[in-house]
Structures are given as structure tokens and as C-alpha cells.
């Protein structure tokens, strides 16, 4: 008499791949799948955070918080206040540069979109010229 595999082995996720030819996922593979999904989402967030507009938004918020903090604290000496203001100005300059770059990127994206609309025949040359000149 041959040994019969009990029923709970065929439905158990621990033994499904060994005893069931349907090819269920091993428990050890689930962690790898989750790691891969996390890596993809982290990469997407890195790309989003690398945009000039995102950098400008973060830096503008940082300048605003520093300005609020400067008004509240009385423990600044003149030297530390000068350093604080210099660093705040540096951050503000970076935010302005990133804002300008973001505006240039948006303009290029809009121009490319209009050009593709012109090529596909959605708009005419006259409409394209009018939209570009605005």
C-alpha cells in the first residue's frame, strides 16, 4: 500500500509547491517579491524628489520654518544670528534657482506637448503659433 499525502499538505502554503504541481509561491519568495516592490516604489519616490519643483517646494518650506524660528528664539547672539541669516539666504537662493529651473522644465514640456499635437494634426500651425507666443 502506497503512502498517501494528507489533504492539509495540498492546501498549506508551506507545502503547496512541494506537494501540489500547480506551482504556488513559496513562502520564502514572498519576501523577495515585497523587497522588489519596495525597491520600485523607492525609485519612484527618488525620481519625484529629484525634480526641481519638488526641491524648490521643500526649500521654500525650510526657509519659512527658519524665518518663524528666527522670530521666536531670544538666545541668538549677533554672530550666531548672522550665520543663521546667511544660511537662510543661501537656502532661499537655492529655492529661487530651483523654482526658475522648474518653470523652464514646465515650459519645455508644454512646448513639446504642443509640438506633438501639431504633428498629429490636432491643432493647426496658426493655433500652434498663437499658443507658443502666449
MIDOMAR-317242 format. One record per atom (N, C-alpha, C, O): residue number from 1; chain; atom name; z, y, x. Coordinates in pm, whole numbers, always signed. Example, Ala and Ser with C-alpha at 12.3 -4.5 7.8 and 13.67 -1.06 7.14 Angstrom:
2
   k c  a      Z      Y      X
   1 A  N   +780   -569  +1319
   1 A CA   +780   -450  +1230
   1 A  C   +780   -330  +1320
   1 A  O   +846   -332  +1424
   2 A  N   +708   -225  +1285
   2 A CA   +714   -106  +1367
   2 A  C   +787     +3  +1290
   2 A  O   +804   +114  +1341
This chain:
134
   k c  a      Z      Y      X
   1 A  N     +0   -116    +84
   1 A CA     +0     +0     +0
   1 A  C     +0   +124    +89
   1 A  O    +82   +136   +181
   2 A  N    -92   +215    +62
   2 A CA   -107   +335   +143
   2 A  C     -1   +438   +103
   2 A  O    +45   +444    -11
   3 A  N    +35   +519   +202
   3 A CA   +132   +626   +177
   3 A  C    +66   +737    +95
   3 A  O    -41   +785   +132
   4 A  N   +128   +777    -14
   4 A CA    +74   +881   -100
   4 A  C   +144  +1014    -68
   4 A  O   +266  +1019    -60
   5 A  N    +66  +1119    -52
   5 A CA   +123  +1251    -23
   5 A  C   +182  +1306   -153
   5 A  O   +113  +1309   -255
   6 A  N   +307  +1349   -150
   6 A CA   +367  +1403   -272
   6 A  C   +295  +1529   -321
   6 A  O   +229  +1598   -243
   7 A  N   +308  +1558   -450
   7 A CA   +241  +1673   -511
   7 A  C   +282  +1807   -453
   7 A  O   +199  +1897   -439
   8 A  N   +408  +1824   -418
   8 A CA   +453  +1956   -372
   8 A  C   +385  +1998   -243
   8 A  O   +380  +2117   -212
   9 A  N   +332  +1903   -165
   9 A CA   +261  +1940    -44
   9 A  C   +129  +2011    -76
   9 A  O    +90  +2101     -2
  10 A  N    +61  +1973   -181
  10 A CA    -68  +2033   -210
  10 A  C    -55  +2174   -265
  10 A  O   -150  +2252   -256
  11 A  N    +60  +2210   -321
  11 A CA    +76  +2344   -375
  11 A  C   +159  +2433   -284
  11 A  O   +163  +2554   -305
  12 A  N   +225  +2379   -186
  12 A CA   +308  +2458    -98
  12 A  C   +222  +2538     +0
  12 A  O   +131  +2483    +61
  13 A  N   +250  +2668    +15
  13 A CA   +172  +2746   +112
  13 A  C   +197  +2703   +256
  13 A  O   +117  +2731   +345
  14 A  N   +309  +2634   +279
  14 A CA   +337  +2588   +415
  14 A  C   +249  +2470   +454
  14 A  O   +212  +2457   +571
  15 A  N   +215  +2385   +357
  15 A CA   +140  +2265   +387
  15 A  C     -1  +2266   +328
  15 A  O    -76  +2170   +345
  16 A  N    -37  +2373   +259
  16 A CA   -165  +2376   +190
  16 A  C   -283  +2351   +280
  16 A  O   -373  +2276   +242
  17 A  N   -288  +2411   +396
  17 A CA   -404  +2399   +483
  17 A  C   -409  +2263   +550
  17 A  O   -518  +2217   +586
  18 A  N   -296  +2198   +569
  18 A CA   -294  +2070   +635
  18 A  C   -332  +1956   +540
  18 A  O   -406  +1865   +578
  19 A  N   -282  +1962   +418
  19 A CA   -299  +1851   +327
  19 A  C   -403  +1876   +219
  19 A  O   -445  +1783   +151
  20 A  N   -444  +2000   +202
  20 A CA   -539  +2033    +96
  20 A  C   -667  +2083   +162
  20 A  O   -661  +2180   +237
  21 A  N   -781  +2021   +136
  21 A CA   -904  +2060   +205
  21 A  C   -964  +2192   +155
  21 A  O  -1070  +2232   +202
  22 A  N   -897  +2260    +62
  22 A CA   -952  +2386    +11
  22 A  C   -945  +2497   +115
  22 A  O  -1017  +2597   +104
  23 A  N   -863  +2483   +213
  23 A CA   -858  +2580   +321
  23 A  C   -775  +2703   +291
  23 A  O   -818  +2814   +320
  24 A  N   -657  +2686   +234
  24 A CA   -570  +2800   +209
  24 A  C   -529  +2864   +341
  24 A  O   -539  +2802   +447
  25 A  N   -482  +2986   +334
  25 A CA   -444  +3061   +453
  25 A  C   -312  +3009   +507
  25 A  O   -217  +2988   +431
  26 A  N   -306  +2989   +635
  26 A CA   -180  +2952   +700
  26 A  C    -84  +3069   +688
  26 A  O   -125  +3185   +689
  27 A  N    +44  +3039   +679
  27 A CA   +145  +3144   +676
  27 A  C   +138  +3226   +806
  27 A  O   +158  +3347   +802
  28 A  N   +111  +3162   +917
  28 A CA   +107  +3233  +1045
  28 A  C    -10  +3332  +1050
  28 A  O     -5  +3427  +1129
  29 A  N   -114  +3312   +969
  29 A CA   -228  +3404   +968
  29 A  C   -202  +3529   +886
  29 A  O   -268  +3630   +906
  30 A  N   -106  +3523   +794
  30 A CA    -77  +3638   +709
  30 A  C    -32  +3758   +794
  30 A  O    -73  +3871   +768
  31 A  N    +51  +3734   +892
  31 A CA    +97  +3842   +979
  31 A  C    -18  +3905  +1055
  31 A  O    -21  +4027  +1073
  32 A  N   -113  +3822  +1100
  32 A CA   -228  +3876  +1172
  32 A  C   -315  +3961  +1079
  32 A  O   -368  +4065  +1119
  33 A  N   -329  +3917   +956
  33 A CA   -407  +3994   +858
  33 A  C   -339  +4128   +832
  33 A  O   -406  +4232   +826
  34 A  N   -207  +4128   +815
  34 A CA   -134  +4252   +792
  34 A  C   -143  +4344   +914
  34 A  O   -156  +4465   +898
  35 A  N   -136  +4288  +1033
  35 A CA   -150  +4369  +1154
  35 A  C   -287  +4436  +1162
  35 A  O   -299  +4552  +1199
  36 A  N   -390  +4360  +1126
  36 A CA   -525  +4416  +1127
  36 A  C   -539  +4528  +1024
  36 A  O   -600  +4631  +1052
  37 A  N   -483  +4508   +905
  37 A CA   -489  +4612   +801
  37 A  C   -413  +4737   +845
  37 A  O   -459  +4849   +821
  38 A  N   -298  +4718   +909
  38 A CA   -222  +4833   +960
  38 A  C   -298  +4907  +1069
  38 A  O   -294  +5030  +1075
  39 A  N   -367  +4834  +1155
  39 A CA   -444  +4897  +1261
  39 A  C   -557  +4983  +1202
  39 A  O   -584  +5092  +1252
  40 A  N   -621  +4932  +1098
  40 A CA   -728  +5009  +1034
  40 A  C   -672  +5135   +970
  40 A  O   -731  +5243   +984
  41 A  N   -560  +5124   +900
  41 A CA   -504  +5243   +835
  41 A  C   -453  +5344   +938
  41 A  O   -464  +5465   +917
  42 A  N   -397  +5294  +1050
  42 A CA   -353  +5386  +1156
  42 A  C   -471  +5459  +1217
  42 A  O   -462  +5579  +1246
  43 A  N   -582  +5390  +1236
  43 A CA   -702  +5453  +1292
  43 A  C   -755  +5560  +1196
  43 A  O   -798  +5667  +1240
  44 A  N   -752  +5532  +1067
  44 A CA   -797  +5631   +969
  44 A  C   -708  +5754   +972
  44 A  O   -758  +5866   +963
  45 A  N   -577  +5734   +985
  45 A CA   -487  +5849   +993
  45 A  C   -508  +5928  +1121
  45 A  O   -500  +6050  +1120
  46 A  N   -536  +5858  +1232
  46 A CA   -561  +5927  +1358
  46 A  C   -687  +6014  +1348
  46 A  O   -690  +6126  +1399
  47 A  N   -789  +5961  +1282
  47 A CA   -912  +6038  +1265
  47 A  C   -885  +6162  +1181
  47 A  O   -933  +6270  +1212
  48 A  N   -809  +6145  +1073
  48 A CA   -777  +6258   +985
  48 A  C   -695  +6362  +1060
  48 A  O   -719  +6482  +1047
  49 A  N   -598  +6316  +1139
  49 A CA   -512  +6409  +1212
  49 A  C   -585  +6478  +1327
  49 A  O   -538  +6580  +1378
  50 A  N   -698  +6425  +1368
  50 A CA   -772  +6484  +1479
  50 A  C   -862  +6598  +1433
  50 A  O   -916  +6670  +1517
  51 A  N   -881  +6616  +1303
  51 A CA   -970  +6722  +1257
  51 A  C   -908  +6858  +1284
  51 A  O   -786  +6873  +1285
  52 A  N   -993  +6956  +1306
  52 A CA   -946  +7090  +1339
  52 A  C   -869  +7152  +1222
  52 A  O   -772  +7224  +1242
  53 A  N   -914  +7123  +1101
  53 A CA   -846  +7179   +983
  53 A  C   -704  +7125   +971
  53 A  O   -611  +7199   +941
  54 A  N   -687  +6995   +996
  54 A CA   -555  +6933   +990
  54 A  C   -464  +6991  +1098
  54 A  O   -347  +7020  +1073
  55 A  N   -519  +7008  +1219
  55 A CA   -440  +7067  +1328
  55 A  C   -399  +7210  +1293
  55 A  O   -284  +7249  +1315
  56 A  N   -493  +7287  +1237
  56 A CA   -462  +7425  +1201
  56 A  C   -353  +7430  +1095
  56 A  O   -262  +7512  +1104
  57 A  N   -360  +7342   +995
  57 A CA   -257  +7339   +892
  57 A  C   -120  +7308   +949
  57 A  O    -22  +7374   +915
  58 A  N   -114  +7208  +1037
  58 A CA    +14  +7171  +1099
  58 A  C    +69  +7286  +1183
  58 A  O   +189  +7316  +1179
  59 A  N    -18  +7349  +1260
  59 A CA    +28  +7457  +1348
  59 A  C    +71  +7580  +1268
  59 A  O   +167  +7647  +1305
  60 A  N     +1  +7609  +1158
  60 A CA    +41  +7722  +1075
  60 A  C   +177  +7698  +1011
  60 A  O   +259  +7789  +1002
  61 A  N   +202  +7575   +967
  61 A CA   +334  +7542   +912
  61 A  C   +441  +7555  +1019
  61 A  O   +552  +7600   +992
  62 A  N   +407  +7515  +1140
  62 A CA   +503  +7522  +1250
  62 A  C   +537  +7668  +1282
  62 A  O   +653  +7701  +1308
  63 A  N   +437  +7755  +1281
  63 A CA   +461  +7897  +1307
  63 A  C   +550  +7955  +1197
  63 A  O   +641  +8033  +1225
  64 A  N   +523  +7916  +1073
  64 A CA   +603  +7966   +961
  64 A  C   +749  +7924   +974
  64 A  O   +839  +8004   +952
  65 A  N   +772  +7798  +1011
  65 A CA   +909  +7749  +1028
  65 A  C   +979  +7820  +1144
  65 A  O  +1097  +7853  +1136
  66 A  N   +904  +7844  +1251
  66 A CA   +963  +7914  +1366
  66 A  C   +998  +8058  +1329
  66 A  O  +1100  +8110  +1373
  67 A  N   +916  +8121  +1248
  67 A CA   +944  +8258  +1205
  67 A  C  +1070  +8263  +1119
  67 A  O  +1152  +8353  +1133
  68 A  N  +1085  +8164  +1031
  68 A CA  +1206  +8158   +949
  68 A  C  +1329  +8132  +1034
  68 A  O  +1435  +8191  +1010
  69 A  N  +1317  +8046  +1133
  69 A CA  +1428  +8013  +1221
  69 A  C  +1468  +8132  +1306
  69 A  O  +1586  +8152  +1334
  70 A  N  +1371  +8212  +1346
  70 A CA  +1399  +8328  +1430
  70 A  C  +1486  +8428  +1355
  70 A  O  +1575  +8490  +1414
  71 A  N  +1461  +8445  +1228
  71 A CA  +1538  +8541  +1150
  71 A  C  +1678  +8495  +1117
  71 A  O  +1764  +8579  +1090
  72 A  N  +1704  +8365  +1119
  72 A CA  +1834  +8312  +1078
  72 A  C  +1934  +8302  +1192
  72 A  O  +2054  +8320  +1169
  73 A  N  +1888  +8273  +1312
  73 A CA  +1982  +8245  +1420
  73 A  C  +2021  +8374  +1493
  73 A  O  +1937  +8456  +1528
  74 A  N  +2150  +8388  +1514
  74 A CA  +2201  +8506  +1585
  74 A  C  +2238  +8474  +1729
  74 A  O  +2281  +8562  +1803
  75 A  N  +2222  +8350  +1769
  75 A CA  +2265  +8310  +1903
  75 A  C  +2155  +8323  +2008
  75 A  O  +2165  +8265  +2116
  76 A  N  +2049  +8400  +1978
  76 A CA  +1944  +8423  +2076
  76 A  C  +1985  +8534  +2171
  76 A  O  +2037  +8638  +2130
  77 A  N  +1962  +8510  +2299
  77 A CA  +1975  +8619  +2395
  77 A  C  +1837  +8685  +2405
  77 A  O  +1740  +8634  +2349
  78 A  N  +1828  +8794  +2474
  78 A CA  +1699  +8862  +2484
  78 A  C  +1596  +8777  +2559
  78 A  O  +1478  +8775  +2523
  79 A  N  +1642  +8706  +2663
  79 A CA  +1550  +8620  +2738
  79 A  C  +1500  +8503  +2653
  79 A  O  +1381  +8474  +2651
  80 A  N  +1592  +8437  +2585
  80 A CA  +1552  +8322  +2504
  80 A  C  +1467  +8366  +2385
  80 A  O  +1378  +8293  +2341
  81 A  N  +1493  +8485  +2333
  81 A CA  +1413  +8538  +2223
  81 A  C  +1271  +8569  +2270
  81 A  O  +1176  +8548  +2195
  82 A  N  +1258  +8619  +2391
  82 A CA  +1125  +8646  +2446
  82 A  C  +1047  +8516  +2466
  82 A  O   +928  +8510  +2436
  83 A  N  +1115  +8413  +2517
  83 A CA  +1049  +8282  +2534
  83 A  C  +1009  +8223  +2399
  83 A  O   +901  +8167  +2384
  84 A  N  +1098  +8237  +2302
  84 A CA  +1072  +8185  +2167
  84 A  C   +950  +8254  +2107
  84 A  O   +862  +8189  +2050
  85 A  N   +946  +8386  +2119
  85 A CA   +832  +8462  +2065
  85 A  C   +702  +8430  +2137
  85 A  O   +596  +8423  +2075
  86 A  N   +710  +8409  +2270
  86 A CA   +590  +8376  +2347
  86 A  C   +534  +8240  +2303
  86 A  O   +413  +8224  +2289
  87 A  N   +623  +8143  +2284
  87 A CA   +577  +8012  +2241
  87 A  C   +521  +8017  +2099
  87 A  O   +421  +7952  +2069
  88 A  N   +585  +8094  +2012
  88 A CA   +535  +8110  +1875
  88 A  C   +397  +8173  +1876
  88 A  O   +309  +8133  +1799
  89 A  N   +376  +8272  +1961
  89 A CA   +245  +8338  +1971
  89 A  C   +140  +8239  +2021
  89 A  O    +27  +8239  +1973
  90 A  N   +176  +8155  +2117
  90 A CA    +84  +8055  +2170
  90 A  C    +43  +7956  +2061
  90 A  O    -75  +7920  +2050
  91 A  N   +139  +7912  +1981
  91 A CA   +109  +7819  +1871
  91 A  C    +20  +7888  +1768
  91 A  O    -72  +7827  +1715
  92 A  N    +49  +8014  +1740
  92 A CA    -30  +8089  +1642
  92 A  C   -174  +8106  +1690
  92 A  O   -268  +8096  +1611
  93 A  N   -191  +8131  +1820
  93 A CA   -326  +8144  +1876
  93 A  C   -403  +8012  +1865
  93 A  O   -522  +8012  +1833
  94 A  N   -334  +7899  +1892
  94 A CA   -399  +7769  +1878
  94 A  C   -438  +7744  +1732
  94 A  O   -546  +7691  +1705
  95 A  N   -351  +7782  +1640
  95 A CA   -379  +7763  +1497
  95 A  C   -502  +7844  +1456
  95 A  O   -587  +7797  +1381
  96 A  N   -511  +7967  +1506
  96 A CA   -627  +8051  +1473
  96 A  C   -756  +7992  +1531
  96 A  O   -860  +7993  +1465
  97 A  N   -748  +7941  +1654
  97 A CA   -866  +7880  +1716
  97 A  C   -909  +7755  +1638
  97 A  O  -1028  +7734  +1615
  98 A  N   -813  +7673  +1597
  98 A CA   -846  +7555  +1519
  98 A  C   -899  +7590  +1381
  98 A  O   -986  +7521  +1328
  99 A  N   -847  +7697  +1321
  99 A CA   -897  +7741  +1190
  99 A  C  -1044  +7785  +1204
  99 A  O  -1128  +7752  +1121
 100 A  N  -1073  +7861  +1311
 100 A CA  -1212  +7904  +1334
 100 A  C  -1304  +7783  +1354
 100 A  O  -1414  +7779  +1300
 101 A  N  -1258  +7685  +1432
 101 A CA  -1338  +7564  +1455
 101 A  C  -1359  +7488  +1324
 101 A  O  -1467  +7435  +1300
 102 A  N  -1256  +7481  +1240
 102 A CA  -1268  +7412  +1112
 102 A  C  -1372  +7481  +1023
 102 A  O  -1449  +7414   +954
 103 A  N  -1373  +7614  +1026
 103 A CA  -1472  +7688   +946
 103 A  C  -1614  +7661   +996
 103 A  O  -1707  +7646   +916
 104 A  N  -1631  +7653  +1128
 104 A CA  -1762  +7623  +1185
 104 A  C  -1806  +7482  +1144
 104 A  O  -1921  +7460  +1108
 105 A  N  -1711  +7385  +1150
 105 A CA  -1744  +7248  +1111
 105 A  C  -1782  +7239   +964
 105 A  O  -1874  +7166   +928
 106 A  N  -1711  +7314   +878
 106 A CA  -1745  +7313   +736
 106 A  C  -1883  +7373   +712
 106 A  O  -1960  +7322   +631
 107 A  N  -1914  +7480   +783
 107 A CA  -2045  +7544   +768
 107 A  C  -2155  +7449   +810
 107 A  O  -2257  +7437   +742
 108 A  N  -2135  +7380   +924
 108 A CA  -2236  +7283   +969
 108 A  C  -2254  +7170   +869
 108 A  O  -2366  +7128   +842
 109 A  N  -2143  +7123   +813
 109 A CA  -2151  +7014   +715
 109 A  C  -2226  +7060   +590
 109 A  O  -2308  +6986   +536
 110 A  N  -2199  +7183   +546
 110 A CA  -2269  +7235   +428
 110 A  C  -2418  +7253   +457
 110 A  O  -2502  +7220   +373
 111 A  N  -2450  +7304   +576
 111 A CA  -2590  +7322   +612
 111 A  C  -2663  +7187   +618
 111 A  O  -2776  +7175   +573
 112 A  N  -2597  +7087   +675
 112 A CA  -2658  +6954   +682
 112 A  C  -2680  +6895   +543
 112 A  O  -2781  +6829   +517
 113 A  N  -2585  +6919   +454
 113 A CA  -2598  +6869   +318
 113 A  C  -2714  +6938   +246
 113 A  O  -2792  +6874   +176
 114 A  N  -2725  +7070   +264
 114 A CA  -2835  +7143   +202
 114 A  C  -2969  +7097   +258
 114 A  O  -3067  +7084   +184
 115 A  N  -2973  +7072   +388
 115 A CA  -3097  +7026   +451
 115 A  C  -3139  +6889   +397
 115 A  O  -3257  +6865   +372
 116 A  N  -3042  +6801   +379
 116 A CA  -3075  +6669   +324
 116 A  C  -3121  +6681   +179
 116 A  O  -3205  +6604   +134
 117 A  N  -3064  +6777   +105
 117 A CA  -3108  +6799    -33
 117 A  C  -3251  +6852    -36
 117 A  O  -3330  +6817   -124
 118 A  N  -3284  +6936    +61
 118 A CA  -3420  +6989    +71
 118 A  C  -3519  +6877   +103
 118 A  O  -3626  +6867    +43
 119 A  N  -3482  +6791   +199
 119 A CA  -3570  +6682   +240
 119 A  C  -3593  +6582   +127
 119 A  O  -3701  +6525   +115
 120 A  N  -3490  +6560    +46
 120 A CA  -3505  +6463    -63
 120 A  C  -3570  +6524   -186
 120 A  O  -3597  +6453   -283
 121 A  N  -3595  +6654   -185
 121 A CA  -3665  +6719   -295
 121 A  C  -3574  +6765   -408
 121 A  O  -3623  +6801   -515
 122 A  N  -3445  +6764   -388
 122 A CA  -3352  +6808   -492
 122 A  C  -3359  +6960   -510
 122 A  O  -3350  +7010   -622
 123 A  N  -3375  +7032   -399
 123 A CA  -3389  +7178   -407
 123 A  C  -3520  +7219   -339
 123 A  O  -3576  +7143   -259
 124 A  N  -3568  +7338   -373
 124 A CA  -3691  +7389   -314
 124 A  C  -3660  +7468   -188
 124 A  O  -3543  +7493   -158
 125 A  N  -3764  +7506   -114
 125 A CA  -3745  +7585     +9
 125 A  C  -3683  +7720    -23
 125 A  O  -3600  +7770    +53
 126 A  N  -3725  +7781   -135
 126 A CA  -3670  +7912   -171
 126 A  C  -3521  +7902   -203
 126 A  O  -3443  +7988   -162
 127 A  N  -3483  +7797   -276
 127 A CA  -3341  +7778   -307
 127 A  C  -3262  +7752   -178
 127 A  O  -3150  +7800   -162
 128 A  N  -3322  +7676    -87
 128 A CA  -3256  +7648    +41
 128 A  C  -3232  +7777   +119
 128 A  O  -3123  +7799   +171
 129 A  N  -3335  +7862   +127
 129 A CA  -3321  +7989   +200
 129 A  C  -3215  +8077   +136
 129 A  O  -3137  +8141   +206
 130 A  N  -3211  +8081     +2
 130 A CA  -3111  +8161    -67
 130 A  C  -2969  +8110    -40
 130 A  O  -2877  +8189    -18
 131 A  N  -2954  +7980    -43
 131 A CA  -2822  +7922    -20
 131 A  C  -2775  +7940   +125
 131 A  O  -2657  +7963   +150
 132 A  N  -2867  +7929   +219
 132 A CA  -2833  +7948   +360
 132 A  C  -2793  +8093   +387
 132 A  O  -2701  +8118   +466
 133 A  N  -2859  +8186   +325
 133 A CA  -2832  +8328   +352
 133 A  C  -2700  +8374   +292
 133 A  O  -2650  +8480   +328
 134 A  N  -2643  +8297   +202
 134 A CA  -2516  +8338   +139
 134 A  C  -2401  +8319   +229
 134 A  O  -2288  +8348   +191
